[in-house]
Amino acid sequence: MSREQTEKDTEHAVDDRGTDQQRGHEILKKLRDQGFDASDEKFAVALGRPVEEVQAWMDGSEPVDDDVVMKARGIAKMRGVEIE
């Protein structure tokens, strides 16, 4: 991989693990579905985010950020939900 490609990938990464937007959305959807009965409302409460924001992540219209991906990983670990 070229240096330019590496820098580009890092620039678009959601977190320090190199998670991209697509994978970030997949992580959130999997946790919502498996850990919160596929409920946007329950998931929003657990994340401390508005339900509208969760719905936007689920339909892919809003990008995810590093904070929510880190929270999702922590919640998944606490609940014993395999998301990765």
C-alpha positions in Angstrom: 0.0 0.0 0.0 1.3 3.4 -0.9 1.9 6.2 1.6 -0.8 8.3 0.0 -3.3 5.4 0.3 -2.3 4.9 4.0 -2.8 8.6 4.8 -6.1 8.6 2.9 -7.4 5.6 4.9 -6.3 7.1 8.2 -8.0 10.4 7.2 -11.3 8.6 6.7 -11.0 6.3 9.7 -13.6 6.6 12.5 -11.2 5.5 15.2 -7.6 4.6 16.0 -8.3 1.0 14.9 -8.9 2.1 11.4 -12.6 1.5 11.4 -14.2 3.1 8.4 -17.7 4.5 8.2 -19.2 1.3 6.7 -17.8 -0.9 9.5 -18.8 1.7 12.1 -22.4 1.6 10.8 -22.2 -2.2 10.9 -21.0 -2.3 14.5 -23.8 0.0 15.6 -26.5 -1.9 13.8 -25.3 -5.3 15.1 -25.2 -4.0 18.7 -28.7 -2.4 18.3 -30.2 -5.5 16.8 -28.6 -8.1 19.2 -28.3 -6.1 22.4 -31.3 -3.8 22.3 -34.0 -5.8 20.5 -33.5 -3.8 17.3 -34.9 -0.8 19.1 -33.6 2.6 18.1 -35.1 4.1 21.3 -33.4 1.7 23.7 -30.1 2.0 21.9 -30.3 5.8 21.9 -30.8 5.8 25.7 -27.9 3.5 26.2 -25.6 5.7 24.1 -26.9 9.0 25.5 -27.8 10.2 22.0 -31.1 11.4 20.5 -33.2 8.7 18.8 -33.1 10.8 15.6 -29.3 10.5 15.5 -29.5 6.7 16.0 -32.1 6.4 13.2 -29.8 8.4 10.9 -26.9 6.1 11.6 -29.1 3.1 10.9 -30.3 4.3 7.5 -26.7 5.5 6.7 -27.6 9.1 6.2 -25.3 10.4 9.0 -21.7 9.5 9.6 -20.7 7.8 12.9 -18.0 9.3 15.1 -15.2 7.8 17.2 -17.0 8.5 20.5 -20.1 6.4 19.5 -18.0 3.6 18.1 -16.0 3.4 21.4 -19.1 3.5 23.5 -20.7 0.8 21.3 -17.6 -1.5 21.9 -17.8 -0.9 25.6 -21.5 -1.6 25.8 -21.1 -4.7 23.7 -18.3 -6.0 26.0 -20.4 -5.3 29.1 -23.5 -7.0 27.6 -21.5 -9.9 26.1 -22.6 -9.1 22.6 -20.1 -10.1 19.8 -20.0 -7.2 17.3 -16.6 -7.8 15.7 
